[in-house]
C-alpha cells in the first residue's frame, strides 16, 4: 500500500492537480469520513 501512496504523491505534486484530486476524493462519503476521523494533530490550526 505504501508504494501506491507514494505514487499518488508523485502524481499530485502540482498544487492545482492536488486540489482537484482532493475535492474529488472528498466527494466519496467513505473517504471523507475516514479523512475527518484521522487523529493526525492539527497543531492548533483548526478554527
Buried (B, 14 or more C-beta within 10 A) or exposed (E): EEEEEEEEEEEBEEEEEBEEBEEEEEEEEEEEEEEEEEEEEEEEEEE
